[in-house]
């Protein structure tokens, strides 16, 4: 599965399988019952072992829409964990896990119904889930085993370096010098852990930042954004952007002016 990002916030619930999830500069080796709160514009990618049955439920939601609803309905800011913790994992077990899974099943069922009030009822179930997640975040801390091996730690260091320098003219030799490890070993290791090459990640990171600029800095031209995120040539930027997003930078900027869907469950 490819690296991706989106303007929505995301709740990702892992039912089962064998999956490593790279989110920003964090690597999570997932266990059934893991719930991840995700700031959608953070670059993320699950690496799924397809030899093991893989099941997850994902809720994407528009934080602006949800805030307008929650500000009226709730006494607490249910989006606070998404902003302050950004990309946070909670492991659920026992009755709490069953309760969360029941709500997710109900949301999926309501989404499939298509009745006159189904979307409204789905929103109410999701609102209750967000309240529960808010309470869980007050009680929980991230697993200390987020980076369980030297391999994952090296990849985290690679991603951390790319995060700091993605706007620059980067070469594998820069990573080699910074990490004091052979560049061919680093390339092989990154591919093994994430399923992508280092330069795949770098291009996705640059495109991700370009999408953020198009959403938040409407006055910037495509050429301005191209140079801002580290590309040298607008034609190369357009080609890479289209290959990863499915449309040109100009098309993306026009389409995002229309807003985004309030919520989807899958």
JOHU-V227613 format. One record per residue. RES is the residue in three letters. SS is DSSP state (H for helix, E for strand, C for the rest). PSI is psi in radians with two decimals (* if undefined). OMEGA is omega in whole degrees, 0 to 359 (* if undefined). Layout:
{{RES/SS/PSI/OMEGA} {RES/SS/PSI/OMEGA}}
This chain:
{{UNK/C/2.47/187} {UNK/C/2.75/170} {UNK/C/2.50/179} {UNK/E/2.96/176} {UNK/C/2.93/179} {UNK/C/2.84/183} {UNK/C/-0.29/179} {UNK/C/2.80/162} {UNK/E/2.84/185} {UNK/E/2.40/165} {UNK/E/2.14/182} {UNK/E/2.10/179} {UNK/E/2.23/184} {UNK/E/1.96/179} {UNK/E/-0.70/182} {UNK/E/2.81/181} {UNK/C/-2.82/177} {UNK/C/1.80/190} {UNK/E/2.40/169} {UNK/E/2.28/184} {UNK/E/2.12/175} {UNK/E/2.10/180} {UNK/E/1.92/185} {UNK/C/-2.13/178} {UNK/C/0.37/177} {UNK/E/2.49/175} {UNK/E/2.18/179} {UNK/E/2.20/169} {UNK/E/1.94/193} {UNK/C/2.58/173} {UNK/C/2.57/177} {UNK/C/2.32/184} {UNK/C/-0.05/177} {UNK/E/2.33/176} {UNK/E/2.18/181} {UNK/E/2.27/172} {UNK/E/2.19/188} {UNK/E/2.27/170} {UNK/E/1.88/195} {UNK/C/-0.55/183} {UNK/C/-0.10/171} {UNK/C/2.29/180} {UNK/C/2.29/182} {UNK/E/2.70/183} {UNK/E/2.13/172} {UNK/E/2.40/171} {UNK/E/1.93/189} {UNK/E/2.25/173} {UNK/C/1.84/186} {UNK/C/-0.08/176} {UNK/C/-0.18/180} {UNK/C/2.32/179} {UNK/C/2.28/186} {UNK/C/2.20/179} {UNK/E/2.29/176} {UNK/E/2.77/172} {UNK/E/2.32/182} {UNK/E/2.31/172} {UNK/E/2.06/172} {UNK/E/2.37/178} {UNK/E/2.63/180} {UNK/C/2.01/183} {UNK/H/-0.54/179} {UNK/H/-0.80/178} {UNK/H/-0.81/184} {UNK/H/-0.62/179} {UNK/H/-0.72/180} {UNK/H/-0.60/177} {UNK/H/-0.82/186} {UNK/H/-0.61/181} {UNK/H/-0.56/179} {UNK/H/-0.68/190} {UNK/H/-0.51/192} {UNK/C/2.74/177} {UNK/C/-0.15/179} {UNK/C/2.78/177} {UNK/C/1.68/185} {UNK/C/-0.24/178} {UNK/C/-0.11/182} {UNK/H/-0.78/179} {UNK/H/-0.58/180} {UNK/H/-0.62/180} {UNK/H/-0.72/187} {UNK/H/-0.69/180} {UNK/C/-0.37/177} {UNK/C/-1.34/182} {UNK/C/1.69/194} {UNK/E/2.42/179} {UNK/E/2.39/173} {UNK/E/2.31/175} {UNK/E/2.19/182} {UNK/C/2.54/177} {UNK/C/2.92/174} {UNK/H/-2.44/184} {UNK/H/-0.61/180} {UNK/H/-0.77/179} {UNK/H/-0.79/180} {UNK/H/-0.69/180} {UNK/H/-0.77/179} {UNK/H/-0.77/180} {UNK/H/-0.64/178} {UNK/H/-0.75/179} {UNK/H/-0.72/179} {UNK/H/-0.73/177} {UNK/H/-0.71/180} {UNK/H/-0.69/179} {UNK/H/-0.74/178} {UNK/H/-0.77/181} {UNK/H/-0.76/180} {UNK/H/-0.62/178} {UNK/H/-0.50/181} {UNK/H/-0.28/185} {UNK/H/-0.83/181} {UNK/C/0.30/178} {UNK/C/3.00/184} {UNK/C/-0.65/183} {UNK/C/0.14/186} {UNK/H/-0.77/181} {UNK/H/-0.67/178} {UNK/H/-0.74/179} {UNK/H/-0.66/176} {UNK/H/-0.72/179} {UNK/H/-0.68/179} {UNK/H/-0.70/177} {UNK/H/-0.73/180} {UNK/H/-0.67/178} {UNK/H/-0.73/177} {UNK/H/-0.67/177} {UNK/H/-0.73/179} {UNK/H/-0.65/176} {UNK/H/-0.73/178} {UNK/H/-0.74/179} {UNK/H/-0.70/177} {UNK/H/-0.80/180} {UNK/H/-0.71/180} {UNK/H/-0.65/181} {UNK/H/-0.48/176} {UNK/H/-0.40/185} {UNK/H/-0.40/193} {UNK/C/2.87/172} {UNK/C/2.71/179} {UNK/C/2.61/177} {UNK/C/2.35/176} {UNK/C/-0.17/182} {UNK/C/0.52/181} {UNK/C/-0.54/179} {UNK/C/1.48/191} {UNK/C/-0.11/184} {UNK/C/2.89/177} {UNK/H/-0.64/180} {UNK/H/-0.86/180} {UNK/H/-0.65/179} {UNK/H/-0.69/178} {UNK/H/-0.74/179} {UNK/H/-0.69/177} {UNK/H/-0.66/178} {UNK/H/-0.68/177} {UNK/H/-0.85/181} {UNK/H/-0.72/178} {UNK/H/-0.72/179} {UNK/H/-0.75/179} {UNK/H/-0.65/178} {UNK/H/-0.67/182} {UNK/H/-0.47/191} {UNK/H/0.21/186} {UNK/C/-0.40/180} {UNK/C/-0.13/184} {UNK/C/2.98/176} {UNK/C/1.70/189} {UNK/C/2.57/176} {UNK/C/2.75/179} {UNK/H/-0.52/179} {UNK/H/-0.52/178} {UNK/H/-0.76/177} {UNK/H/-0.74/180} {UNK/H/-0.78/181} {UNK/H/-0.69/183} {UNK/H/-0.71/186} {UNK/H/-0.15/180} {UNK/C/0.69/177} {UNK/C/2.59/182} {UNK/C/2.36/185} {UNK/H/-0.57/179} {UNK/H/-0.64/175} {UNK/H/-0.76/180} {UNK/H/-0.73/180} {UNK/H/-0.80/180} {UNK/H/-0.74/181} {UNK/H/-0.79/181} {UNK/H/-0.76/179} {UNK/H/-0.70/181} {UNK/H/-0.74/185} {UNK/H/-0.71/187} {UNK/H/-0.35/185} {UNK/C/0.02/180} {UNK/C/2.82/175} {UNK/C/2.87/179} {UNK/H/-0.72/182} {UNK/H/-0.47/169} {UNK/H/-0.85/180} {UNK/H/-0.79/182} {UNK/H/-0.80/179} {UNK/H/-0.72/177} {UNK/H/-0.67/179} {UNK/H/-0.74/178} {UNK/H/-0.75/179} {UNK/H/-0.68/177} {UNK/H/-0.79/180} {UNK/H/-0.63/176} {UNK/H/-0.73/178} {UNK/H/-0.67/178} {UNK/H/-0.78/178} {UNK/H/-0.73/180} {UNK/H/-0.56/179} {UNK/H/-0.66/190} {UNK/H/-0.35/183} {UNK/C/1.29/186} {UNK/C/-0.42/184} {UNK/C/-0.28/181} {UNK/C/2.36/176} {UNK/C/2.90/177} {UNK/H/-0.70/179} {UNK/H/-0.73/177} {UNK/H/-0.80/181} {UNK/H/-0.72/179} {UNK/H/-0.92/182} {UNK/H/-0.59/182} {UNK/H/-0.64/185} {UNK/C/0.03/172} {UNK/C/0.01/176} {UNK/C/2.56/181} {UNK/C/-0.50/187} {UNK/C/2.22/180} {UNK/H/-0.62/181} {UNK/H/-0.68/177} {UNK/H/-0.74/178} {UNK/H/-0.83/181} {UNK/H/-0.73/181} {UNK/H/-0.80/180} {UNK/H/-0.74/180} {UNK/H/-0.85/182} {UNK/H/-0.65/181} {UNK/H/-0.47/183} {UNK/H/-0.49/183} {UNK/H/-0.46/179} {UNK/C/0.02/177} {UNK/C/2.92/179} {UNK/C/2.84/176} {UNK/H/-0.73/179} {UNK/H/-0.77/179} {UNK/H/-0.75/180} {UNK/H/-0.78/182} {UNK/H/-0.70/179} {UNK/H/-0.75/184} {UNK/H/-0.64/183} {UNK/H/-0.22/177} {UNK/C/-0.30/180} {UNK/C/0.00/180} {UNK/C/-3.11/183} {UNK/C/2.82/182} {UNK/C/2.36/184} {UNK/C/-0.75/183} {UNK/E/2.47/171} {UNK/E/2.58/178} {UNK/E/2.33/178} {UNK/C/*/*}}
